[in-house]
Amino acid sequence: MAYHGEDYNRLINCAKWRHIRDDYLGTHHLCENCLKNRIYTPSQCVHHIVPIEDARDKIEMASLAYSPNNLMALCIECHVAIHKEMGQKTKEKLLERKIQRANRAIDQLFGPKE
């Protein structure tokens, strides 16, 4: 199991997150990943599309943790598969994550590209 740090654990183990997670699952009954392939699987987990750990500070961590735009309802199988893929330490994946972080920083500083 990956170590996420105290700030991550505080965000994920609070009543606010449980409420957001439960509300999201209450309105997203099917796995959003499976639905892309027209497979109807009940959702069981809420996944953060942009990992909370990618944040630069506590404010950005909270924003990533609680924003409905950063959430995805998944079945357990898809959630495990996504985290397995995210955890691969290939050069391409690492470069892609660095580029995504840099683009988010640029968007925050200068606004999103039009």
The first five atom37 places (N, CA, C, CB, O) and aatype in JSON, in Angstrom:
{
  "aatype": [12, 0, 18, 8, 7, 6, 3, 18, 2, 1, 10, 9, 2, 4, 0, 11, 17, 1, 8, 9, 1, 3, 3, 18, 10, 7, 16, 8, 8, 10, 4, 6, 2, 4, 10, 11, 2, 1, 9, 18, 16, 14, 15, 5, 4, 19, 8, 8, 9, 19, 14, 9, 6, 3, 0, 1, 3, 11, 9, 6, 12, 0, 15, 10, 0, 18, 15, 14, 2, 2, 10, 12, 0, 10, 4, 9, 6, 4, 8, 19, 0, 9, 8, 11, 6, 12, 7, 5, 11, 16, 11, 6, 11, 10, 10, 6, 1, 11, 9, 5, 1, 0, 2, 1, 0, 9, 3, 5, 10, 13, 7, 14, 11, 6],
  "atom_mask": [
    [1, 1, 1, 1, 1],
    [1, 1, 1, 1, 1],
    [1, 1, 1, 1, 1],
    [1, 1, 1, 1, 1],
    [1, 1, 1, 0, 1],
    [1, 1, 1, 1, 1],
    [1, 1, 1, 1, 1],
    [1, 1, 1, 1, 1],
    [1, 1, 1, 1, 1],
    [1, 1, 1, 1, 1],
    [1, 1, 1, 1, 1],
    [1, 1, 1, 1, 1],
    [1, 1, 1, 1, 1],
    [1, 1, 1, 1, 1],
    [1, 1, 1, 1, 1],
    [1, 1, 1, 1, 1],
    [1, 1, 1, 1, 1],
    [1, 1, 1, 1, 1],
    [1, 1, 1, 1, 1],
    [1, 1, 1, 1, 1],
    [1, 1, 1, 1, 1],
    [1, 1, 1, 1, 1],
    [1, 1, 1, 1, 1],
    [1, 1, 1, 1, 1],
    [1, 1, 1, 1, 1],
    [1, 1, 1, 0, 1],
    [1, 1, 1, 1, 1],
    [1, 1, 1, 1, 1],
    [1, 1, 1, 1, 1],
    [1, 1, 1, 1, 1],
    [1, 1, 1, 1, 1],
    [1, 1, 1, 1, 1],
    [1, 1, 1, 1, 1],
    [1, 1, 1, 1, 1],
    [1, 1, 1, 1, 1],
    [1, 1, 1, 1, 1],
    [1, 1, 1, 1, 1],
    [1, 1, 1, 1, 1],
    [1, 1, 1, 1, 1],
    [1, 1, 1, 1, 1],
    [1, 1, 1, 1, 1],
    [1, 1, 1, 1, 1],
    [1, 1, 1, 1, 1],
    [1, 1, 1, 1, 1],
    [1, 1, 1, 1, 1],
    [1, 1, 1, 1, 1],
    [1, 1, 1, 1, 1],
    [1, 1, 1, 1, 1],
    [1, 1, 1, 1, 1],
    [1, 1, 1, 1, 1],
    [1, 1, 1, 1, 1],
    [1, 1, 1, 1, 1],
    [1, 1, 1, 1, 1],
    [1, 1, 1, 1, 1],
    [1, 1, 1, 1, 1],
    [1, 1, 1, 1, 1],
    [1, 1, 1, 1, 1],
    [1, 1, 1, 1, 1],
    [1, 1, 1, 1, 1],
    [1, 1, 1, 1, 1],
    [1, 1, 1, 1, 1],
    [1, 1, 1, 1, 1],
    [1, 1, 1, 1, 1],
    [1, 1, 1, 1, 1],
    [1, 1, 1, 1, 1],
    [1, 1, 1, 1, 1],
    [1, 1, 1, 1, 1],
    [1, 1, 1, 1, 1],
    [1, 1, 1, 1, 1],
    [1, 1, 1, 1, 1],
    [1, 1, 1, 1, 1],
    [1, 1, 1, 1, 1],
    [1, 1, 1, 1, 1],
    [1, 1, 1, 1, 1],
    [1, 1, 1, 1, 1],
    [1, 1, 1, 1, 1],
    [1, 1, 1, 1, 1],
    [1, 1, 1, 1, 1],
    [1, 1, 1, 1, 1],
    [1, 1, 1, 1, 1],
    [1, 1, 1, 1, 1],
    [1, 1, 1, 1, 1],
    [1, 1, 1, 1, 1],
    [1, 1, 1, 1, 1],
    [1, 1, 1, 1, 1],
    [1, 1, 1, 1, 1],
    [1, 1, 1, 0, 1],
    [1, 1, 1, 1, 1],
    [1, 1, 1, 1, 1],
    [1, 1, 1, 1, 1],
    [1, 1, 1, 1, 1],
    [1, 1, 1, 1, 1],
    [1, 1, 1, 1, 1],
    [1, 1, 1, 1, 1],
    [1, 1, 1, 1, 1],
    [1, 1, 1, 1, 1],
    [1, 1, 1, 1, 1],
    [1, 1, 1, 1, 1],
    [1, 1, 1, 1, 1],
    [1, 1, 1, 1, 1],
    [1, 1, 1, 1, 1],
    [1, 1, 1, 1, 1],
    [1, 1, 1, 1, 1],
    [1, 1, 1, 1, 1],
    [1, 1, 1, 1, 1],
    [1, 1, 1, 1, 1],
    [1, 1, 1, 1, 1],
    [1, 1, 1, 1, 1],
    [1, 1, 1, 1, 1],
    [1, 1, 1, 1, 1],
    [1, 1, 1, 0, 1],
    [1, 1, 1, 1, 1],
    [1, 1, 1, 1, 1],
    [1, 1, 1, 1, 1]
  ],
  "atom_positions": [
    [[0.84, -1.18, 0.0], [0.0, 0.0, 0.0], [0.89, 1.24, 0.0], [-0.96, 0.0, 1.22], [1.87, 1.31, 0.74]],
    [[0.54, 2.19, -0.82], [1.33, 3.41, -0.94], [1.12, 4.31, 0.26], [0.99, 4.15, -2.23], [0.02, 4.39, 0.81]],
    [[2.18, 4.99, 0.66], [2.09, 5.96, 1.73], [1.74, 7.31, 1.12], [3.41, 6.03, 2.56], [2.44, 7.78, 0.22]],
    [[0.67, 7.91, 1.59], [0.22, 9.16, 1.01], [0.56, 10.38, 1.85], [-1.27, 9.11, 0.8], [0.58, 11.49, 1.32]],
    [[0.83, 10.22, 3.1], [1.15, 11.35, 3.95], [-0.03, 11.79, 4.8], [0.0, 0.0, 0.0], [-1.18, 11.45, 4.53]],
    [[0.29, 12.57, 5.83], [-0.72, 13.01, 6.79], [-1.8, 13.88, 6.15], [-0.06, 13.77, 7.91], [-2.98, 13.72, 6.45]],
    [[-1.4, 14.8, 5.28], [-2.39, 15.7, 4.67], [-3.4, 14.92, 3.84], [-1.69, 16.76, 3.8], [-4.6, 15.18, 3.92]],
    [[-2.92, 13.98, 3.04], [-3.8, 13.13, 2.24], [-4.76, 12.36, 3.16], [-2.98, 12.16, 1.37], [-5.97, 12.35, 2.94]],
    [[-4.2, 11.71, 4.16], [-5.02, 10.91, 5.06], [-6.07, 11.75, 5.78], [-4.14, 10.2, 6.09], [-7.2, 11.3, 5.98]],
    [[-5.72, 12.95, 6.17], [-6.66, 13.85, 6.83], [-7.83, 14.18, 5.9], [-5.95, 15.14, 7.3], [-8.98, 14.21, 6.33]],
    [[-7.54, 14.44, 4.63], [-8.59, 14.79, 3.67], [-9.52, 13.61, 3.39], [-7.96, 15.27, 2.36], [-10.74, 13.79, 3.28]],
    [[-8.96, 12.42, 3.28], [-9.74, 11.25, 2.88], [-10.47, 10.6, 4.05], [-8.84, 10.23, 2.23], [-11.43, 9.87, 3.84]],
    [[-10.03, 10.86, 5.26], [-10.66, 10.22, 6.42], [-11.54, 11.17, 7.21], [-9.59, 9.66, 7.32], [-11.72, 10.99, 8.42]],
    [[-12.1, 12.17, 6.56], [-12.96, 13.12, 7.27], [-14.41, 12.98, 6.82], [-12.47, 14.56, 7.04], [-14.71, 12.37, 5.8]],
    [[-15.29, 13.56, 7.6], [-16.72, 13.49, 7.31], [-17.06, 14.17, 5.98], [-17.52, 14.14, 8.45], [-17.94, 13.72, 5.25]],
    [[-16.35, 15.28, 5.68], [-16.62, 15.99, 4.42], [-16.41, 15.07, 3.22], [-15.72, 17.23, 4.3], [-17.25, 15.03, 2.32]],
    [[-15.29, 14.33, 3.2], [-15.02, 13.42, 2.08], [-16.06, 12.31, 2.03], [-13.61, 12.83, 2.21], [-16.55, 11.98, 0.95]],
    [[-16.4, 11.73, 3.17], [-17.41, 10.65, 3.19], [-18.73, 11.15, 2.61], [-17.61, 10.12, 4.62], [-19.4, 10.42, 1.88]],
    [[-19.12, 12.37, 2.95], [-20.36, 12.95, 2.43], [-20.27, 13.15, 0.91], [-20.65, 14.29, 3.14], [-21.2, 12.79, 0.19]],
    [[-19.16, 13.72, 0.43], [-18.97, 13.94, -1.01], [-18.97, 12.61, -1.75], [-17.66, 14.71, -1.28], [-19.62, 12.47, -2.79]],
    [[-18.24, 11.63, -1.21], [-18.16, 10.31, -1.83], [-19.54, 9.67, -1.91], [-17.2, 9.41, -1.06], [-19.94, 9.16, -2.96]],
    [[-20.27, 9.68, -0.79], [-21.59, 9.06, -0.76], [-22.56, 9.75, -1.72], [-22.15, 9.08, 0.65], [-23.34, 9.09, -2.4]],
    [[-22.51, 11.09, -1.77], [-23.36, 11.83, -2.71], [-23.02, 11.47, -4.15], [-23.21, 13.35, -2.51], [-23.91, 11.29, -4.98]],
    [[-21.71, 11.38, -4.44], [-21.29, 11.07, -5.81], [-21.76, 9.67, -6.21], [-19.75, 11.17, -5.95], [-22.3, 9.48, -7.31]],
    [[-21.56, 8.7, -5.34], [-22.03, 7.34, -5.64], [-23.55, 7.29, -5.73], [-21.53, 6.35, -4.57], [-24.1, 6.47, -6.46]],
    [[-24.22, 8.16, -4.98], [-25.69, 8.2, -5.01], [-26.24, 8.71, -6.33], [0.0, 0.0, 0.0], [-27.39, 8.42, -6.68]],
    [[-25.44, 9.47, -7.06], [-25.88, 10.0, -8.35], [-25.18, 9.33, -9.54], [-25.66, 11.49, -8.41], [-25.56, 9.56, -10.68]],
    [[-24.18, 8.52, -9.27], [-23.44, 7.8, -10.32], [-23.44, 6.32, -9.95], [-21.95, 8.35, -10.48], [-22.5, 5.81, -9.35]],
    [[-24.51, 5.66, -10.31], [-24.72, 4.28, -9.88], [-23.9, 3.26, -10.65], [-26.17, 3.94, -10.01], [-23.69, 2.14, -10.19]],
    [[-23.43, 3.65, -11.84], [-22.68, 2.72, -12.68], [-21.24, 3.16, -12.84], [-23.35, 2.58, -14.05], [-20.93, 4.35, -12.81]],
    [[-20.37, 2.17, -13.03], [-18.95, 2.44, -13.25], [-18.78, 3.25, -14.53], [-18.13, 1.11, -13.32], [-19.18, 2.82, -15.61]],
    [[-18.18, 4.44, -14.4], [-18.02, 5.32, -15.54], [-17.03, 4.76, -16.56], [-17.57, 6.68, -15.08], [-17.13, 5.06, -17.75]],
    [[-16.08, 3.97, -16.12], [-15.11, 3.36, -17.02], [-15.77, 2.24, -17.83], [-13.9, 2.81, -16.23], [-15.6, 2.16, -19.04]],
    [[-16.52, 1.38, -17.16], [-17.22, 0.3, -17.85], [-18.23, 0.84, -18.86], [-17.93, -0.6, -16.83], [-18.41, 0.28, -19.94]],
    [[-18.9, 1.94, -18.49], [-19.91, 2.53, -19.37], [-19.33, 2.92, -20.73], [-20.54, 3.75, -18.72], [-20.04, 2.89, -21.74]],
    [[-18.05, 3.3, -20.75], [-17.41, 3.65, -22.03], [-17.47, 2.49, -23.01], [-15.95, 4.07, -21.79], [-17.47, 2.69, -24.22]],
    [[-17.52, 1.27, -22.48], [-17.57, 0.06, -23.31], [-18.96, -0.57, -23.3], [-16.54, -0.96, -22.82], [-19.14, -1.73, -23.67]],
    [[-19.96, 0.23, -22.88], [-21.35, -0.23, -22.81], [-21.52, -1.45, -21.92], [-21.86, -0.55, -24.21], [-22.34, -2.33, -22.2]],
    [[-20.74, -1.48, -20.86], [-20.86, -2.53, -19.84], [-21.47, -1.86, -18.61], [-19.46, -3.2, -19.5], [-21.02, -0.8, -18.19]],
    [[-22.5, -2.49, -18.05], [-23.24, -1.89, -16.95], [-22.86, -2.59, -15.65], [-24.76, -1.98, -17.19], [-23.4, -3.65, -15.31]],
    [[-21.93, -1.97, -14.93], [-21.41, -2.51, -13.68], [-21.69, -1.5, -12.57], [-19.88, -2.84, -13.79], [-21.42, -0.31, -12.74]],
    [[-22.22, -1.95, -11.44], [-22.46, -1.01, -10.34], [-21.15, -0.36, -9.87], [-23.14, -1.73, -9.15], [-20.11, -1.02, -9.79]],
    [[-21.22, 0.92, -9.57], [-20.04, 1.6, -9.03], [-19.92, 1.28, -7.55], [-20.13, 3.14, -9.25], [-20.92, 1.12, -6.84]],
    [[-18.69, 1.2, -7.09], [-18.41, 0.87, -5.7], [-17.38, 1.81, -5.08], [-17.93, -0.56, -5.58], [-17.24, 1.86, -3.86]],
    [[-16.65, 2.55, -5.91], [-15.55, 3.4, -5.44], [-15.64, 4.75, -6.12], [-14.18, 2.73, -5.72], [-16.22, 4.88, -7.21]],
    [[-15.08, 5.75, -5.49], [-14.92, 7.06, -6.12], [-13.42, 7.3, -6.28], [-15.61, 8.2, -5.28], [-12.66, 7.27, -5.32]],
    [[-13.03, 7.55, -7.5], [-11.63, 7.71, -7.88], [-11.35, 9.19, -8.16], [-11.28, 6.84, -9.12], [-12.18, 9.88, -8.75]],
    [[-10.18, 9.66, -7.75], [-9.73, 11.02, -8.08], [-8.98, 10.95, -9.41], [-8.82, 11.62, -6.95], [-7.94, 10.29, -9.5]],
    [[-9.49, 11.62, -10.42], [-8.91, 11.58, -11.76], [-7.48, 12.14, -11.73], [-9.78, 12.39, -12.76], [-6.54, 11.5, -12.19]],
    [[-7.33, 13.33, -11.18], [-5.99, 13.88, -10.94], [-5.65, 13.52, -9.5], [-5.94, 15.46, -11.19], [-6.34, 13.95, -8.58]],
    [[-4.62, 12.75, -9.29], [-4.29, 12.31, -7.93], [-4.08, 13.48, -6.97], [-3.04, 11.44, -7.96], [-3.45, 14.48, -7.32]],
    [[-4.6, 13.33, -5.78], [-4.44, 14.34, -4.75], [-2.97, 14.61, -4.49], [-5.14, 13.91, -3.45], [-2.58, 15.75, -4.22]],
    [[-2.17, 13.59, -4.56], [-0.74, 13.7, -4.28], [-0.01, 14.57, -5.29], [-0.11, 12.33, -4.25], [1.12, 14.99, -5.03]],
    [[-0.63, 14.86, -6.44], [0.0, 15.7, -7.45], [-0.06, 17.18, -7.09], [-0.65, 15.47, -8.79], [0.57, 18.01, -7.75]],
    [[-0.82, 17.52, -6.05], [-0.97, 18.92, -5.65], [0.34, 19.47, -5.12], [-2.07, 19.06, -4.6], [1.18, 18.74, -4.6]],
    [[0.49, 20.78, -5.25], [1.7, 21.45, -4.78], [1.59, 21.9, -3.33], [2.0, 22.62, -5.65], [2.61, 22.11, -2.67]],
    [[0.35, 22.06, -2.84], [0.18, 22.54, -1.47], [-1.14, 22.01, -0.91], [0.22, 24.1, -1.41], [-1.9, 21.34, -1.61]],
    [[-1.41, 22.32, 0.36], [-2.61, 21.81, 1.04], [-3.89, 22.34, 0.42], [-2.57, 22.16, 2.51], [-4.89, 21.62, 0.36]],
    [[-3.88, 23.57, -0.04], [-5.08, 24.16, -0.65], [-5.43, 23.43, -1.93], [-4.88, 25.66, -0.93], [-6.59, 23.1, -2.17]],
    [[-4.41, 23.17, -2.77], [-4.66, 22.45, -4.02], [-5.06, 21.0, -3.73], [-3.4, 22.49, -4.92], [-5.87, 20.42, -4.45]],
    [[-4.48, 20.41, -2.68], [-4.87, 19.05, -2.31], [-6.36, 18.99, -1.98], [-4.03, 18.56, -1.1], [-7.06, 18.09, -2.44]],
    [[-6.84, 19.95, -1.19], [-8.25, 19.98, -0.83], [-9.12, 20.18, -2.06], [-8.53, 21.07, 0.2], [-10.18, 19.57, -2.19]],
    [[-8.68, 21.04, -2.95], [-9.43, 21.28, -4.18], [-9.54, 20.01, -5.02], [-8.75, 22.39, -5.01], [-10.63, 19.67, -5.5]],
    [[-8.43, 19.3, -5.17], [-8.45, 18.05, -5.93], [-9.29, 16.98, -5.23], [-7.03, 17.54, -6.15], [-9.99, 16.21, -5.88]],
    [[-9.23, 16.95, -3.91], [-9.94, 15.92, -3.15], [-11.44, 16.1, -3.22], [-9.49, 15.94, -1.71], [-12.18, 15.11, -3.31]],
    [[-11.92, 17.34, -3.18], [-13.34, 17.59, -3.0], [-14.07, 18.07, -4.24], [-13.53, 18.58, -1.93], [-15.3, 18.19, -4.22]],
    [[-13.37, 18.35, -5.32], [-14.01, 18.85, -6.53], [-14.76, 17.73, -7.25], [-12.98, 19.47, -7.47], [-14.16, 16.71, -7.59]],
    [[-16.06, 17.9, -7.49], [-16.81, 16.87, -8.23], [-16.27, 16.68, -9.65], [-18.28, 17.25, -8.29], [-16.46, 15.61, -10.25]],
    [[-15.61, 17.7, -10.19], [-15.04, 17.59, -11.54], [-13.81, 16.69, -11.58], [-14.68, 18.96, -12.07], [-13.34, 16.33, -12.65]],
    [[-13.29, 16.33, -10.41], [-12.11, 15.47, -10.33], [-12.47, 14.07, -9.85], [-11.05, 16.09, -9.4], [-11.59, 13.31, -9.46]],
    [[-13.75, 13.74, -9.88], [-14.18, 12.45, -9.36], [-14.71, 11.56, -10.47], [-15.24, 12.64, -8.29], [-15.19, 12.04, -11.5]],
    [[-14.62, 10.26, -10.24], [-15.09, 9.27, -11.19], [-15.58, 8.06, -10.4], [-13.95, 8.86, -12.21], [-14.86, 7.52, -9.56]],
    [[-16.8, 7.63, -10.67], [-17.35, 6.45, -10.01], [-16.87, 5.21, -10.75], [-18.91, 6.5, -9.97], [-16.98, 5.12, -11.98]],
    [[-16.33, 4.25, -10.01], [-15.76, 3.05, -10.62], [-16.18, 1.8, -9.87], [-14.23, 3.15, -10.66], [-16.53, 1.85, -8.69]],
    [[-16.14, 0.67, -10.56], [-16.24, -0.62, -9.9], [-14.85, -0.93, -9.32], [-16.73, -1.76, -10.9], [-13.87, -0.28, -9.68]],
    [[-14.79, -1.89, -8.45], [-13.5, -2.21, -7.82], [-12.47, -2.65, -8.85], [-13.69, -3.32, -6.76], [-11.3, -2.27, -8.77]],
    [[-12.89, -3.45, -9.83], [-11.94, -3.95, -10.83], [-11.31, -2.81, -11.62], [-12.64, -4.93, -11.78], [-10.1, -2.81, -11.85]],
    [[-12.13, -1.84, -12.05], [-11.59, -0.71, -12.81], [-10.71, 0.16, -11.93], [-12.73, 0.13, -13.4], [-9.69, 0.68, -12.39]],
    [[-11.1, 0.34, -10.67], [-10.31, 1.16, -9.76], [-8.92, 0.55, -9.57], [-11.02, 1.31, -8.41], [-7.92, 1.26, -9.6]],
    [[-8.86, -0.74, -9.36], [-7.58, -1.43, -9.2], [-6.76, -1.3, -10.49], [-7.79, -2.91, -8.84], [-5.56, -1.03, -10.43]],
    [[-7.4, -1.5, -11.64], [-6.69, -1.43, -12.92], [-6.12, -0.04, -13.17], [-7.62, -1.83, -14.06], [-4.99, 0.09, -13.64]],
    [[-6.9, 0.99, -12.86], [-6.42, 2.36, -13.07], [-5.23, 2.65, -12.17], [-7.55, 3.37, -12.8], [-4.24, 3.24, -12.61]],
    [[-5.32, 2.23, -10.9], [-4.19, 2.49, -10.0], [-2.96, 1.66, -10.38], [-4.58, 2.18, -8.56], [-1.83, 2.11, -10.2]],
    [[-3.18, 0.49, -10.91], [-2.05, -0.32, -11.36], [-1.36, 0.38, -12.53], [-2.52, -1.75, -11.78], [-0.13, 0.46, -12.58]],
    [[-2.14, 0.88, -13.47], [-1.59, 1.59, -14.62], [-0.88, 2.87, -14.17], [-2.7, 1.92, -15.63], [0.2, 3.19, -14.67]],
    [[-1.48, 3.6, -13.23], [-0.87, 4.83, -12.73], [0.44, 4.55, -12.01], [-1.83, 5.57, -11.79], [1.35, 5.39, -12.02]],
    [[0.54, 3.4, -11.41], [1.72, 3.07, -10.63], [2.89, 2.57, -11.46], [0.0, 0.0, 0.0], [3.99, 2.41, -10.92]],
    [[2.69, 2.32, -12.74], [3.78, 1.85, -13.57], [4.84, 2.94, -13.67], [3.29, 1.44, -14.97], [4.52, 4.11, -13.88]],
    [[6.08, 2.55, -13.51], [7.17, 3.53, -13.48], [7.91, 3.61, -14.82], [8.15, 3.19, -12.37], [9.13, 3.73, -14.87]],
    [[7.15, 3.55, -15.9], [7.8, 3.66, -17.2], [8.18, 5.11, -17.46], [6.88, 3.14, -18.32], [7.57, 6.03, -16.91]],
    [[9.17, 5.32, -18.28], [9.61, 6.67, -18.61], [8.47, 7.48, -19.22], [10.8, 6.62, -19.58], [8.32, 8.67, -18.93]],
    [[7.67, 6.84, -20.06], [6.57, 7.55, -20.71], [5.54, 8.04, -19.7], [5.89, 6.64, -21.74], [5.08, 9.17, -19.78]],
    [[5.18, 7.19, -18.74], [4.2, 7.56, -17.72], [4.73, 8.69, -16.85], [3.83, 6.35, -16.86], [4.02, 9.64, -16.55]],
    [[5.99, 8.58, -16.44], [6.57, 9.63, -15.61], [6.6, 10.96, -16.35], [7.98, 9.24, -15.16], [6.27, 12.0, -15.78]],
    [[7.0, 10.93, -17.62], [7.04, 12.14, -18.42], [5.64, 12.72, -18.6], [7.68, 11.86, -19.79], [5.46, 13.93, -18.49]],
    [[4.68, 11.88, -18.86], [3.29, 12.32, -19.03], [2.78, 13.01, -17.76], [2.39, 11.13, -19.39], [2.15, 14.07, -17.85]],
    [[3.04, 12.43, -16.59], [2.6, 13.02, -15.33], [3.29, 14.36, -15.09], [2.89, 12.05, -14.15], [2.66, 15.3, -14.61]],
    [[4.59, 14.46, -15.43], [5.3, 15.72, -15.26], [4.71, 16.8, -16.17], [6.81, 15.54, -15.56], [4.56, 17.95, -15.75]],
    [[4.39, 16.43, -17.39], [3.8, 17.39, -18.33], [2.43, 17.84, -17.83], [3.68, 16.76, -19.75], [2.1, 19.02, -17.9]],
    [[1.62, 16.9, -17.32], [0.31, 17.26, -16.79], [0.43, 18.23, -15.61], [-0.46, 16.0, -16.35], [-0.32, 19.2, -15.52]],
    [[1.37, 17.96, -14.71], [1.59, 18.86, -13.57], [2.04, 20.25, -14.04], [2.64, 18.27, -12.61], [1.57, 21.26, -13.53]],
    [[2.93, 20.27, -15.02], [3.41, 21.56, -15.54], [2.27, 22.33, -16.2], [4.57, 21.34, -16.54], [2.15, 23.54, -16.01]],
    [[1.44, 21.64, -16.98], [0.32, 22.3, -17.64], [-0.68, 22.85, -16.63], [-0.39, 21.33, -18.59], [-1.23, 23.93, -16.83]],
    [[-0.93, 22.11, -15.54], [-1.83, 22.61, -14.5], [-1.25, 23.85, -13.84], [-2.1, 21.53, -13.44], [-1.98, 24.8, -13.55]],
    [[0.05, 23.85, -13.61], [0.7, 25.02, -13.01], [0.61, 26.23, -13.95], [2.18, 24.72, -12.67], [0.34, 27.34, -13.5]],
    [[0.83, 26.01, -15.22], [0.73, 27.09, -16.21], [-0.7, 27.63, -16.27], [1.17, 26.59, -17.62], [-0.9, 28.84, -16.32]],
    [[-1.69, 26.73, -16.26], [-3.1, 27.16, -16.27], [-3.42, 27.99, -15.04], [-4.03, 25.93, -16.34], [-4.16, 28.97, -15.13]],
    [[-2.88, 27.61, -13.89], [-3.15, 28.37, -12.67], [-2.52, 29.76, -12.73], [-2.63, 27.61, -11.44], [-3.1, 30.74, -12.26]],
    [[-1.35, 29.83, -13.3], [-0.66, 31.12, -13.37], [-1.23, 32.05, -14.45], [0.81, 30.89, -13.63], [-1.39, 33.25, -14.22]],
    [[-1.52, 31.49, -15.61], [-1.89, 32.31, -16.77], [-3.32, 32.08, -17.26], [-0.94, 32.05, -17.89], [-3.76, 32.75, -18.19]],
    [[-4.03, 31.16, -16.67], [-5.37, 30.83, -17.13], [-5.31, 29.74, -18.18], [0.0, 0.0, 0.0], [-4.28, 29.57, -18.83]],
    [[-6.4, 29.0, -18.35], [-6.41, 27.9, -19.33], [-6.27, 28.4, -20.76], [-7.7, 27.09, -19.2], [-6.65, 29.52, -21.09]],
    [[-5.7, 27.54, -21.6], [-5.57, 27.86, -23.03], [-6.95, 27.88, -23.65], [-4.65, 26.83, -23.76], [-7.84, 27.12, -23.27]],
    [[-7.11, 28.77, -24.62], [-8.42, 28.86, -25.31], [-8.39, 28.14, -26.61], [-8.81, 30.31, -25.54], [-9.4, 28.11, -27.32]]
  ]
}
